[in-house]
Amino acid sequence: MNRSDFFRDVSEVVMLIPYGRVTTYGAIAEYLGTKSSARMVGYAMHALVAGEYPAHRVVNRSGQLTGHIHFQNPGMADRLIAEGITVIENQIVDFNKHFWNPFIELSV
């Protein structure tokens, strides 16, 4: 899979993340069959922040908003809070409650 195909696949998964839910870079990588490519998902997310994608719904495996520096107003935390997710100091409170696993949710 080339880089542009990978970035396209990441963007397609990101568009499926439901309102009020979050997923991780690693969960997207695993769903795409490239479990060790979480960092590449992060690179793809950087490209998606500027678009009409819900990139704010992708966080690290601990629920930390590691991509928050790439968001303009409203910030990543503000966008998640608007969706009913509690965020304190760039950390999602009760992360497991909001976690959306594409590997499970999108399995046929």
Residue frames relative to the residue before (quaternion, step in Angstrom):
aa qw qx qy qz dx dy dz
M 1.0000 0.0000 0.0000 0.0000 0.00 0.00 0.00
N 0.3120 -0.7556 0.5401 0.2000 3.56 -0.80 0.94
R 0.7278 -0.4707 0.2906 0.4054 3.54 -1.30 0.36
S 0.6812 0.4822 -0.3154 0.4517 3.61 0.85 -0.85
D 0.6220 0.5151 -0.3461 0.4775 3.61 1.06 -0.64
F 0.6422 0.5265 -0.3162 0.4587 3.57 0.98 -0.87
F 0.6651 0.4941 -0.3022 0.4713 3.59 0.87 -0.94
R 0.6286 0.5207 -0.3317 0.4730 3.60 1.01 -0.76
D 0.6636 0.5040 -0.3061 0.4604 3.59 0.91 -0.91
V 0.6219 0.5232 -0.3358 0.4762 3.58 1.01 -0.78
S 0.6703 0.5011 -0.3126 0.4494 3.60 0.83 -0.91
E 0.6343 0.5275 -0.3359 0.4545 3.60 1.02 -0.71
V 0.6495 0.4916 -0.3197 0.4840 3.61 0.99 -0.76
V 0.6393 0.5398 -0.3291 0.4377 3.58 0.90 -0.90
M 0.6461 0.5296 -0.3228 0.4448 3.59 0.97 -0.78
L 0.6834 0.4961 -0.2799 0.4565 3.62 1.19 -0.45
I 0.4886 0.6537 -0.4501 0.3625 3.60 1.22 -0.16
P 0.4022 -0.7520 0.4668 0.2342 3.59 -0.58 1.11
Y 0.6329 -0.5042 0.4470 0.3814 3.52 -1.31 0.53
G 0.8203 0.2347 -0.1784 0.4902 3.57 -0.94 0.89
R 0.6800 0.4170 -0.2858 0.5311 3.59 1.25 0.19
V 0.1737 -0.7691 0.6052 0.1096 3.57 -1.26 0.40
T 0.1271 -0.7524 0.6360 0.1154 3.52 -1.30 0.36
T 0.4621 -0.6838 0.4956 0.2708 3.55 -1.30 0.02
Y 0.6584 -0.4801 0.4010 0.4186 3.51 -1.33 0.32
G 0.6834 0.5062 -0.2765 0.4475 3.56 0.92 -0.94
A 0.6396 0.5201 -0.3326 0.4581 3.59 1.01 -0.76
I 0.6370 0.5030 -0.3301 0.4819 3.58 1.02 -0.72
A 0.6431 0.5233 -0.3215 0.4574 3.59 0.93 -0.89
E 0.6586 0.5041 -0.3109 0.4642 3.58 0.91 -0.89
Y 0.6442 0.5241 -0.3216 0.4548 3.58 0.92 -0.87
L 0.7073 0.4490 -0.2546 0.4830 3.58 1.02 -0.78
G 0.5462 -0.6556 0.3791 0.3580 3.58 1.29 0.09
T 0.6441 0.4663 -0.3132 0.5193 3.54 1.28 0.38
K 0.1159 -0.8769 0.4621 0.0640 3.53 0.82 1.10
S 0.7310 0.4203 -0.2484 0.4766 3.60 0.99 -0.71
S 0.5912 0.6094 -0.3434 0.4014 3.60 1.26 0.22
A 0.1995 0.8072 -0.5339 0.1536 3.60 1.08 0.59
R 0.6347 0.5340 -0.3362 0.4461 3.58 1.00 -0.77
M 0.6413 0.5105 -0.3231 0.4730 3.60 1.03 -0.74
V 0.5888 0.5359 -0.3675 0.4807 3.59 1.10 -0.61
G 0.6259 0.5415 -0.3292 0.4546 3.58 1.01 -0.78
Y 0.6428 0.5058 -0.3209 0.4774 3.57 0.99 -0.80
A 0.6432 0.5098 -0.3190 0.4739 3.57 1.00 -0.82
M 0.6365 0.5389 -0.3299 0.4423 3.59 0.99 -0.81
H 0.5948 0.5680 -0.3650 0.4362 3.57 1.03 -0.71
A 0.6694 0.4876 -0.2899 0.4797 3.58 1.02 -0.78
L 0.6888 0.5047 -0.2801 0.4387 3.60 1.10 -0.64
V 0.5080 0.6773 -0.4195 0.3276 3.60 1.15 -0.51
A 0.7110 0.4704 -0.2631 0.4516 3.57 0.93 -0.86
G 0.6696 0.5230 -0.3012 0.4328 3.60 1.16 -0.36
E 0.6665 -0.4909 0.3906 0.4028 3.50 -1.31 -0.35
Y 0.4183 0.6955 -0.4659 0.3524 3.57 1.06 0.78
P 0.4510 -0.6740 0.5004 0.3031 3.60 -1.09 0.58
A 0.0048 0.8553 -0.5163 0.0443 3.56 0.79 1.10
H 0.5677 0.6093 -0.3777 0.4047 3.59 1.17 -0.45
R 0.6362 0.5474 -0.3200 0.4395 3.60 1.24 -0.33
V 0.6349 0.4870 -0.3396 0.4945 3.60 1.24 0.16
V 0.0055 0.8096 -0.5798 0.0916 3.54 -0.64 1.23
N 0.6104 -0.5363 0.3926 0.4308 3.59 -1.19 -0.03
R 0.7394 -0.4737 0.2659 0.3978 3.56 -1.29 0.29
S 0.6742 0.4649 -0.2907 0.4948 3.59 1.27 -0.26
G 0.5524 -0.6148 0.3921 0.4039 3.57 1.27 -0.07
Q 0.4669 0.6602 -0.4583 0.3689 3.58 1.21 0.37
L 0.4342 -0.6999 0.5140 0.2396 3.54 -1.08 0.81
T 0.0409 -0.8546 0.5176 -0.0014 3.56 0.55 1.17
G 0.6915 0.4693 -0.2798 0.4725 3.60 1.17 -0.44
H 0.3618 0.7878 -0.4548 0.2041 3.59 1.26 -0.01
I 0.6198 0.5748 -0.3578 0.3968 3.61 1.04 -0.61
H 0.6576 0.5319 -0.3054 0.4375 3.59 1.21 -0.39
F 0.6381 0.5411 -0.3192 0.4451 3.59 1.26 -0.13
Q 0.3110 -0.6988 0.6148 0.1923 3.51 -1.11 0.83
N 0.6979 -0.4320 0.3330 0.4641 3.60 -1.25 -0.11
P 0.5009 -0.2882 -0.8071 0.1211 1.51 -1.57 1.91
G 0.5293 -0.6520 0.4567 0.2936 3.52 -1.14 0.71
M 0.7245 -0.4328 0.3174 0.4324 3.52 -1.33 0.17
A 0.6705 0.4924 -0.3018 0.4657 3.59 0.85 -0.93
D 0.6498 0.5234 -0.3212 0.4479 3.59 0.92 -0.87
R 0.6482 0.5166 -0.3167 0.4611 3.58 1.00 -0.80
L 0.6699 0.4823 -0.3005 0.4778 3.59 0.97 -0.82
I 0.6283 0.5291 -0.3331 0.4630 3.58 0.99 -0.80
A 0.6361 0.5296 -0.3218 0.4597 3.60 1.02 -0.77
E 0.6887 0.4449 -0.2710 0.5044 3.59 1.22 -0.45
G 0.6268 -0.5868 0.3186 0.4017 3.58 1.27 0.25
I 0.5375 0.5976 -0.4118 0.4293 3.59 1.23 0.30
T 0.3407 -0.7396 0.5453 0.1988 3.56 -0.81 1.00
V 0.0278 -0.7833 0.6201 -0.0344 3.54 -0.88 1.06
I 0.0035 -0.7760 0.6302 -0.0270 3.54 -0.87 1.03
E 0.8447 -0.0831 -0.0024 0.5288 3.55 -0.74 1.16
N 0.6915 -0.5183 0.2520 0.4355 3.54 0.83 1.13
Q 0.5934 0.5071 -0.3764 0.4990 3.56 1.14 0.71
I 0.3856 -0.7120 0.5358 0.2393 3.58 -0.85 0.98
V 0.3312 -0.7196 0.5799 0.1902 3.53 -0.89 1.01
D 0.8320 0.0727 -0.1089 0.5391 3.57 -0.94 0.96
F 0.0287 -0.8669 0.4969 -0.0265 3.53 0.95 1.04
N 0.6681 0.5246 -0.3176 0.4214 3.62 0.83 -0.92
K 0.6028 0.5685 -0.3465 0.4397 3.58 1.12 -0.62
H 0.7621 0.3782 -0.1805 0.4935 3.59 1.04 -0.78
F 0.5001 0.6914 -0.4097 0.3226 3.57 1.29 -0.25
W 0.1229 -0.7621 0.6351 0.0266 3.54 -0.97 1.04
N 0.1503 -0.8091 0.5655 0.0537 3.56 -0.56 1.19
P 0.3392 -0.7741 0.4909 0.2112 3.61 -0.33 1.16
F 0.5803 0.5924 -0.3727 0.4165 3.57 1.14 -0.61
I 0.7129 0.3971 -0.2311 0.5298 3.58 1.11 -0.73
E 0.7190 0.4870 -0.2581 0.4234 3.57 0.75 -1.10
L 0.7713 0.3512 -0.1883 0.4962 3.60 1.03 -0.71
S 0.4329 0.6975 -0.4763 0.3151 3.59 1.25 0.13
V 0.4251 -0.7262 0.4945 0.2179 3.51 -1.04 0.84
